Amino acid sequence: MRTSVPLEKISKLVEGRHENPFELLGPHEVTEGGRRALAVRAFLPNSAQAWVIDPSHGNANRPMRRIHPAGVFEAICPLTSFNGSGVYMLRVAEEGGRDSVMHDPYAFPHLLTDYDLHLLNEGTHWDLYNRLGAHLRTVNGVDGVHFAVWAPNATSVSVVGDFNTWDGRRHPMRKHIPSGFWELFVPGLGEGTLYKYRIRHHDHVFDKTDPLAFAAELPPRTAGCVVDLDRYHWHDQDWLSHRKETNWLEQPLSFYEVHLGSWKRPGDDPSKWLSYRELAHQLVEYCQEMGYTHIELLPVSEHPFSGSWGYQTVGYFAATSRYGSPHDFMYFVDLCHQHDIGVVLDWVPGHFPRDGHGLRRFDGTALYEHADPRQGEHKDWGTMIFNYGRHEVRNFLVANALFWFDKYHIDGVRVDAVASMLYLDYSREDGDWIPNQYGGRENIEAIGFLKQLNEQSHLQYPGVLTIAEESTAWAGVSKPTYLGGLGFSLKWNMGWMNDTRKYMHHEPVHRKYHHDELTFSLIYAFHENFVLPFSHDEVVHGKGSMLDQMPGDLWQKFANLRLTYSYMWTHPGKKLLFMGSDFGQWNEWNYDCSLQWDLLQWESHQGLLKCVADLNRMMRAEPALHQLDFDWHGFEWIDCHDHDESTLSYIRRAKDPDDFLVVCGNFTPVPRIGYRIGVPELATYDEIFNSDSMYYGGSNLGNGKVEAEDLPSHGRPASLSITLPPLATVVFKPKR
């Protein structure tokens, strides 16, 4: 039992309270009988006997003596052992009689450098995902996995997993003081290893999933999984090069919002999900047919509860295992890019769930969140709020967005619930929030985080999009940070969405009393770079589907929805439509079952689908519908005051002012024959789109070609006398 190690330190080790097990374990130079030697120590619980295999002396087995009954062993070896590399192996006889041979994790150096630790604490380690988490490494010629995690207030941290029978005594980690990062290289582990961190905070011991795990078990299981993200071979260099050189604000953008688990289910078993690879081929084909430019995915980061739709994220760096492996999701993105379709992810930095294996009280203290519930809890959602003022937390989030751009080639992130981040009193009563240092309601730390997110995203990955779901009148959301803005590329136009839905819900006979609900959006249309969204939020929680929300009989419901989409696609701003809304699903969206694809057997639903596809094609083909979406030069009213007949007419222009379209919408079921609108010039005007076309299920009332007359109207030198179909939009283009 004699050893040079103080009993107090051995006791801290076996009790799981030692911050630096390397102080005891592994090779240490000692003086034995007046001579220098190496003392090799190992903590091997449940082991009956152990030996050190010395490669420098013919793989001699040097017996180890037990220096503590809990299973601490020691062997005194010559100083010349291990060829100076420090690499040796242990042979261990388990109590059940089984022998095993392994490398000693405590014979390997630490891999986090002082520079890494400096950047991590400073909050500027933008690729921290290459250093923290679980990484396959080769150290001194030995393959294994390097684990690293931030837990500054933990008393001890161990790696547990299927490789050590989830025994927290076997692989305690080294703590870097004062940085608070723990690490350990475990030789012999490979891809597919399941693991967690067992964390002790004084007398409280609990298991946590790695915040930087690249993969996880299929929920409800919660362990992380070791995976090599870099072995996927990409085929999208042409797309990435094009993306980098493109000004996307002047391009046609039509986002198809998709929840992967409910877009379509296997025909033979609707209780199962399609895989990433199956979805890739089917979604790419569908988006090509429909003319969408981007797929926007509800969160794919790992989440324990499917009913949260992914918005209660636990594994920020793990693509959910519900639909396959990380490489399967890479295949999904890659195939989209090969067919010129971008991929945008919904991303949730505004809150995280309270699940015990997640980020909440990660090291036994409020680490990622605020300790004070007036700052750290969303009571409405039952979730926690990130502490954006802490360098390491801000770094974690910014690096996470960059991770998806880097490892998965994602083309943009749509940031969820930005308003909840900007305001300290968001959904709070008086006295239930803490003002900032100036006494205001603005969350200064969150504002700084959002600016940093956008600056780093656009600096490091030119061409990616950052999109804000922000529902207030906060100024400059999509303006550059050097102009005082938040720096987002785009902002969802929630005001337009709410006003348009509200207007379209009115019976047509009443719409003349609500005309301003349609026209108000043009007062502020160019204050931000807007996306016009009809998202998943508009077809849940009792609202009904988009089609079901329309008033009137069956014909009018379809006509109203075609009219709504035609107004949307010809209004300034980029477009977003949730799955199922483009073919007129009747049911409210249910995350747990497939869309109603069988409805496409009916001509009315086919017609609506064709209408949306043609709107996308027209938007892509006509510069007037996308080049100046954020510039007042791209829009002119012809007549916005005809509330009695509930019509709107306007002009959309391209960068070339001579390239324009004339748009006129009739929001009543009464045809308007001989309806006169002013136009900029005498010409023949082709009707290039009519939402009342028989092809779309309409009444087929229209115009074909119309000759402008030398008759001034609406302050313009010429005019058209047109037929306005019922509940329809018509678009004209001058023929030169």
Buried (B, 14 or more C-beta within 10 A) or exposed (E): EEBEBEEEEBBBBBEBBBBBBBBBBBBBEBEBEEEEBBBBBBBBBBBEBBBBBBBBBEEEBBEBBBBBEBBBBBBBBBEEBBEEEBBBBBBBBBEEEEEEEBBBBBBBEBBBEEEBBEBBBEBBBBBBBBBBBBBBBEBEEBEBBBBBBBBBBBBBBBBBBEBBEBBBBBBBBBBBEEBBBBBBBBBBBEEEBBBBBBBBBEEEBBBBBBBBBBBBBEBEEBBBBBBEBEEBEBEBEEBBEEBEEEEBBBEBBBBBBBBBBBBBBEEEEEEEBBBBBBBBBEBBEBBEEBBBBBBBBBBBBBBBBBEBBBBBBBBBBBBBBBBBBBBBBBBBBBBBBBBEBBBBBBBBBBBBBBBEBBBBBBBBEBBBBBEEBBBBBBEEBEBBBBBBBBBBBBBBBBBBBBBBBBBBBBBBBBBBBBBBBBBBBBEBEEEEBEEEEEEEEBBBBBBEBBBBBBBBBBEBBEBBBBBBBBBEEBEBBBBBBEEEBBBBBBBBBBBBBBBBBEBBBBEBEEBBEBBEBBBBBBEEBBBBBBBBBBBBBBBBEEBBBBBBBBBBEEBBBBBBBBBBBBBBBBBBBBBBBBBBBBBBBEBBBEBEEBBBBEBEEEEBBBBBBBBBBBBBBBBBEBBBBBBBBBBEEBBBBBBBEBBEBBBBBBBBBBEEEEBBBBBBBBBBBEBBEEBBBBBBEBBEBBBBBBBBBEEBBBBEBBBEEBEBBEBEBBEBBBBBBBBBBBBBBBBBBBEE
